[in-house]
Amino acid sequence: MSKQMGETVDAVTGSRRLRRNRRFDWTRRMVRENTLSVDDLILPIFIVEGENQCEPIEAMPDIERLSIDLALDTVREAWALGIPAIAPFPNVSLEKRDQTGSEITNPDNIICAFTRAVKAAVPEIGIITDAALDPFTDHGHDGVLRDGIIANDESVEQIVAGALQQARAGADIIAPSDMMDGRIGAIRQALDEEGFRDVGILSYTAKYASAFYGPYREAIGTQDLLQGDKKTYYVDPANTEDAMREAELDIAEGADMLMVKPGMPYLDIVWGMKETFGMPVFAYQVSGEYAMIEAAAAQGWLDGERAMMESLLAFKRAGADGILSYFALRAARLLQN
């Protein structure tokens, strides 16, 4: 007993004081295990039809839906700050939405038009496009709805058609978020057959049936359209092994990168995927996470800037190679300064 006590005292008073490395800012920086850089950030952008349009999103302070002409200014700023890539998400008019999301196959749809415009204005920046159907359906689901059921294989056909249009428009990476079975292999095959062998696939491998998507659905205009929920195709929030099986399948089908969505509530999944597969793993700090930090900061309940940077660093600590975040511009400005 006395020996154990002696060891404890020695650990506290002797050579093992961990606080020594925390004493100064320079020592903290010198021994820091993880760092956040602008290279880690991907900027989601909400796109709306028309010209000179800037529409605020109530649940997401400081985030707007922008028409293509105004969105290009944001893209230019992102590139000037060193952000490597952007991810556009559309809000299309109701008359262009239908049961099958057929607008995604239109070569002149808003995402394709935006992609071409970005490639003409800021050709160096990466463009990561989502081939899911929910912005284009009149029921708000990520697939084709038939008699109350999401038709997996028919949905995959439509998603593949949309992915091809996005690649033709100049997308660098296709990032399908729909969670349909088999869509990664089908997209890879279609891209290869059309000569788009260098277009990558960032699979939303573990997209959970989460409560944190609400503000996003306001942003893309599906909050009042969604019929039922998405639990039959998104991952159950209670499951870990299910997400790992999704990753195994996506890798086998040709995914180049994996995504976990949402981010903060699923850091264990980010860590698990990185440790298990050694693949590039990305995390999406979703709209609900953004809204919570912004709301608390607005009430003075926390330091919004510190909370923002801490939350982004947490993704790096968990093993994320990149982070989609609505804070990307703000964080990049701080990092540059």
C-alpha positions in Angstrom: 0.0 0.0 0.0 2.8 2.4 1.0 4.6 1.6 -2.2 1.6 2.4 -4.3 1.0 5.6 -2.4 4.7 6.5 -3.0 4.4 5.9 -6.7 1.3 8.1 -6.8 3.0 10.9 -4.9 6.1 10.6 -7.2 3.9 10.9 -10.3 2.4 14.1 -9.0 5.5 15.8 -7.6 8.3 14.3 -9.6 9.2 14.0 -13.3 5.8 13.2 -14.7 4.1 16.6 -14.5 2.1 16.9 -17.8 1.4 20.6 -17.2 4.9 21.5 -18.1 4.2 21.1 -21.8 1.0 23.2 -21.4 2.7 26.2 -19.7 3.3 28.4 -22.7 1.5 29.0 -26.0 4.7 28.0 -27.9 5.0 24.7 -26.0 1.4 23.9 -26.5 1.8 24.5 -30.2 5.0 22.5 -30.4 3.5 19.3 -28.9 0.0 19.7 -30.4 -1.2 16.4 -31.8 -3.7 17.6 -34.4 -4.0 20.8 -36.3 -6.8 22.3 -38.5 -5.9 24.0 -41.8 -7.8 25.6 -44.7 -6.9 22.5 -46.7 -9.3 20.5 -44.5 -12.4 22.5 -45.4 -15.1 22.0 -48.0 -17.7 24.7 -48.5 -21.3 23.7 -49.1 -23.2 26.3 -51.1 -27.0 26.6 -51.6 -28.0 27.5 -55.1 -31.3 29.0 -56.2 -32.6 29.8 -59.7 -32.7 33.3 -61.2 -30.3 36.2 -61.1 -29.2 38.5 -58.3 -31.0 36.3 -55.8 -29.9 36.2 -52.2 -32.4 34.4 -49.9 -31.7 34.1 -46.2 -32.3 30.8 -44.5 -34.0 31.4 -41.2 -32.6 28.5 -39.3 -29.0 29.1 -40.6 -27.9 32.6 -39.7 -25.4 34.2 -42.2 -26.1 31.4 -44.8 -28.1 32.2 -47.9 -29.4 30.6 -51.0 -27.6 32.4 -53.9 -28.3 32.6 -57.6 -25.4 31.4 -59.7 -24.1 34.9 -60.5 -23.8 35.8 -56.8 -22.6 32.3 -55.8 -19.6 32.8 -58.1 -18.4 35.7 -55.8 -18.5 33.2 -52.9 -16.6 30.7 -54.9 -13.9 33.3 -55.7 -13.6 34.2 -52.0 -13.3 30.5 -51.0 -10.5 29.9 -53.5 -8.7 33.1 -52.5 -8.8 31.8 -48.9 -7.3 28.5 -49.9 -10.5 26.3 -49.6 -9.8 23.5 -52.0 -13.4 22.5 -52.9 -17.1 23.4 -52.8 -20.2 21.3 -52.7 -23.4 22.9 -54.3 -26.9 22.0 -53.2 -29.9 23.2 -55.2 -33.3 24.6 -54.4 -35.4 24.3 -57.5 -38.9 25.5 -58.2 -41.8 23.2 -57.4 -42.9 22.8 -61.1 -39.5 21.1 -61.7 -40.0 18.5 -59.0 -41.8 15.2 -59.7 -42.1 11.6 -58.3 -38.9 10.4 -59.9 -36.7 13.5 -59.6 -36.3 13.7 -63.4 -34.9 17.2 -63.3 -31.6 15.7 -62.2 -31.2 14.2 -65.7 -31.6 17.6 -67.4 -28.1 18.7 -68.7 -29.1 22.3 -68.0 -30.4 21.9 -64.5 -29.1 24.3 -61.9 -26.3 22.1 -60.6 -24.9 21.5 -64.0 -25.3 25.2 -64.9 -23.5 26.1 -61.7 -20.7 23.6 -62.3 -20.1 24.9 -65.8 -20.1 28.5 -64.5 -17.6 27.7 -61.8 -15.3 25.8 -64.1 -15.3 28.9 -66.4 -14.7 31.4 -63.6 -12.6 29.6 -61.0 -11.3 26.5 -62.8 -8.8 25.5 -60.1 -11.3 24.9 -57.3 -12.8 21.4 -56.9 -16.5 20.7 -57.4 -18.1 17.9 -55.4 -21.7 17.3 -56.6 -24.4 15.3 -54.9 -26.4 12.9 -57.2 -29.2 12.3 -54.7 -32.8 12.9 -55.9 -34.3 14.7 -52.9 -33.9 18.3 -54.2 -35.7 17.2 -57.4 -38.6 15.1 -56.1 -42.0 16.3 -55.1 -42.0 14.1 -52.0 -38.6 15.0 -50.5 -37.1 11.5 -50.6 -33.7 10.6 -52.0 -35.1 8.1 -54.3 -38.1 7.2 -56.5 -41.2 6.7 -54.4 -43.6 4.0 -55.5 -46.7 3.1 -53.5 -45.1 4.5 -50.3 -41.8 2.6 -50.9 -38.5 3.9 -52.1 -37.7 1.8 -55.2 -34.0 1.0 -54.9 -33.0 -0.1 -58.3 -35.1 2.5 -60.2 -33.6 5.1 -57.9 -30.1 3.9 -58.8 -30.8 4.3 -62.5 -32.0 7.9 -62.0 -29.0 8.7 -59.7 -26.6 7.3 -62.3 -28.2 9.4 -65.0 -27.8 12.5 -62.8 -24.2 11.7 -61.9 -23.3 11.4 -65.6 -24.8 14.8 -66.3 -22.8 16.3 -63.5 -19.6 14.7 -64.8 -20.3 16.0 -68.3 -20.8 19.5 -66.8 -17.3 19.3 -65.1 -17.8 17.9 -61.7 -14.6 16.6 -60.2 -16.1 14.3 -57.6 -19.6 12.7 -57.5 -20.8 12.4 -53.9 -24.1 10.4 -53.8 -25.9 10.9 -50.5 -29.0 8.8 -51.2 -27.9 5.6 -49.4 -29.4 3.3 -52.1 -27.8 -0.1 -52.3 -25.5 -0.6 -55.2 -25.3 2.9 -56.4 -21.5 3.3 -56.0 -20.7 0.4 -58.3 -23.3 1.5 -60.8 -22.0 5.1 -60.9 -18.4 3.9 -61.2 -19.3 1.6 -64.1 -21.2 4.4 -65.9 -18.5 7.0 -65.4 -15.8 4.6 -66.6 -17.8 3.6 -69.7 -18.2 7.3 -70.7 -14.5 8.0 -70.2 -14.8 9.7 -66.8 -12.3 7.4 -65.2 -10.6 10.3 -63.4 -13.9 11.5 -61.8 -13.8 10.4 -58.1 -16.6 9.1 -55.9 -17.0 10.4 -52.4 -19.6 8.1 -51.0 -21.9 9.2 -48.2 -21.2 5.8 -46.7 -22.7 6.3 -43.2 -25.6 8.8 -43.6 -27.6 8.4 -40.4 -31.4 8.9 -40.0 -30.7 11.9 -37.9 -32.7 14.7 -36.3 -29.9 17.2 -37.3 -31.0 17.8 -40.9 -33.9 20.2 -40.3 -32.3 23.5 -41.4 -30.9 21.8 -44.5 -34.3 20.7 -45.6 -35.5 24.3 -45.2 -32.6 25.4 -47.4 -33.4 23.1 -50.3 -37.1 23.5 -49.9 -38.1 19.9 -48.9 -39.2 20.5 -45.3 -42.9 20.7 -46.2 -42.7 18.1 -48.9 -41.2 15.1 -47.1 -43.7 12.3 -46.8 -42.9 10.0 -43.9 -39.2 9.6 -43.0 -36.0 8.2 -44.4 -35.4 5.4 -41.8 -35.8 2.6 -44.4 -32.6 3.6 -46.2 -30.5 5.8 -43.9 -28.4 4.1 -41.1 -30.0 3.7 -37.7 -28.4 6.0 -35.2 -28.0 3.1 -32.8 -25.7 1.1 -35.2 -22.0 1.0 -35.7 -21.4 -2.3 -37.4 -24.1 -1.5 -40.0 -22.1 1.6 -41.0 -18.9 -0.5 -41.3 -20.6 -3.0 -43.6 -21.8 0.0 -45.7 -18.1 1.1 -45.9 -17.0 -2.4 -46.9 -19.5 -2.6 -49.8 -18.8 1.0 -51.0 -15.0 0.3 -51.1 -15.6 -2.9 -53.0 -17.8 -1.1 -55.5 -15.1 1.6 -56.2 -15.6 4.5 -53.7 -12.5 6.7 -53.5 -13.5 8.4 -50.3 -16.0 7.8 -47.5 -18.3 10.2 -45.7 -19.9 10.2 -42.3 -23.0 12.4 -41.8 -23.8 14.0 -39.4 -20.4 14.8 -37.9 -20.1 15.6 -34.2 -22.7 13.0 -32.9 -20.8 10.3 -34.9 -17.1 11.0 -34.2 -16.8 7.3 -33.2 -17.8 6.3 -36.7 -15.3 8.6 -38.2 -12.6 7.1 -36.0 -13.7 3.6 -36.7 -13.7 4.0 -40.4 -10.3 5.6 -40.5 -8.8 3.0 -38.3 -10.4 0.0 -40.0 -10.1 0.9 -43.7 -7.3 3.5 -43.9 -9.3 5.3 -46.6 -9.8 9.0 -46.9 -12.7 9.7 -44.5 -14.7 12.9 -44.6 -17.2 14.3 -42.1 -20.2 16.6 -42.7 -20.9 19.1 -40.0 -24.5 19.4 -40.9 -27.0 22.2 -40.7 -28.4 21.3 -37.3 -24.9 21.3 -35.8 -24.3 24.7 -37.3 -27.6 26.0 -36.1 -27.0 24.9 -32.5 -23.7 26.7 -32.2 -25.1 29.8 -33.9 -28.2 29.9 -31.7 -26.2 29.4 -28.4 -23.7 32.0 -29.5 -26.5 34.5 -30.3 -27.8 34.0 -26.7 -24.4 34.6 -25.3 -24.3 31.1 -23.8 -21.0 30.2 -25.4 -18.2 31.8 -27.4 -19.3 31.1 -30.9 -15.9 31.5 -32.6 -14.2 29.2 -30.1 -16.9 26.7 -30.3 -16.7 26.7 -34.1 -13.0 26.1 -34.2 -13.1 23.5 -31.4 -15.8 21.6 -33.2 -13.8 21.6 -36.5 -10.7 20.4 -34.7 -12.6 17.6 -33.1 -13.2 16.1 -36.6 -9.4 16.1 -37.2 -8.8 14.5 -33.9 -11.3 11.8 -34.8 -9.4 11.1 -38.0 -11.3 13.0 -40.6 -9.3 14.0 -43.7 -11.8 16.7 -44.7 -14.8 18.5 -43.3 -17.9 19.8 -45.1 -19.0 22.8 -42.9 -21.1 25.9 -43.3 -18.4 27.5 -41.1 -15.8 27.0 -43.8 -15.5 30.6 -45.0 -15.5 32.0 -41.5 -13.0 29.4 -40.2 -10.7 30.0 -43.3 -10.6 33.7 -42.6 -9.5 33.0 -39.0 -6.9 30.4 -40.1 -5.5 32.8 -42.7 -5.1 35.5 -40.1 
